[in-house]
């Protein structure tokens, strides 16, 4: 058996060996009652100490993955099909309506199931997944629970997500990852539809786009839809089509548009990465004496602001977030039941026309 140790990373060797053996067991590569390397054989394969090798076997035994027979060695424990006991929900915040609506769909879908929900929140809208997230994913794998991971992970946390997806029911929401089932919005078509609406119904001739974090999966697809539709009307980047970097919040919406208006005349329309940015844009426009809906068409994305701040009539793209939560739960249950359907689940959006 091959066991690899990477001594350039901070993960202790015993944990690296445990992860590799656990993954082989949970994926069925090692079958019930099959023998696994002894402590001395692990030492020979990896070069770790005998104490470290014994620690590996003890941890796997404590997790119920192996059992020992005196004088004969260690073997893979028979698998018990007790059904899914818990689903771990990873999400940036439990305070924003965007994520609460997805959670509401999750809870509604689980109403008739005896499955525990375990929340892991960053308590921020920034994607600051870290070592704690990796540890929580590890716990989900150890318990053979399901995972719904809302918003994209990067670097080492993404690697941990991919490893978990090989071993347990794993569903991503708002992004796609190799090896996992994904629930997403129709980002590309929805933003293309906004551009056509602005050009054909509102007769706009120029557009300023607040990109959000364009390295993210959903933002990149939104931009693809915008650029594709803009080309239909001859809008050229730098002339009638402009893009600004933002961070999905009101502050960067305000600052980026204020700076833009110092250097350029006002565009016919501004399309924000989400509704929170639109709040900031309203401030930037009114400071310049421009009225959203009259002087500049203002479009949001998400249909969120009327639930989190005071209401104002923002034209926006409504995301059916509750449906996303329900679809994510169904995908986890299907994976847990052995239905290995990893096709992309696309939830339709709707353009909500208001006075802006």
Secondary structure, 3 states (H helix, E strand, C coil): CCCCCCCCCCCCHHHHHHHHHHHHHHCCCCCCCCEECCHHHHHHHHCCCHHHHHHHHHHHHHCCCEEEECCCEEEECCCCCCCCCEEEEEECCCCCHHHHHHHHHHHHHCCCCCCEEEEEECCCCCCCCCHHHHHHHHHHHHHCCEEEEECCCCHHHHHHHHHHHCCCCEEEECCCCCCCEEEEECHHHHHHHHHHHHHHCCCCCCEEEECCCCCCHHHHHHHHHHHHHHHHCCCCECCCEEEECCCCCHHHHHHHHHHHHHHCCCCCEEECCCHHHHHHHHHHHHHCCCCECCCEEEECCECCHHHHCCCCCCEEEEECHHHHHHHHHHHHHHHHCCCCCCCCEEECEEEECCCC
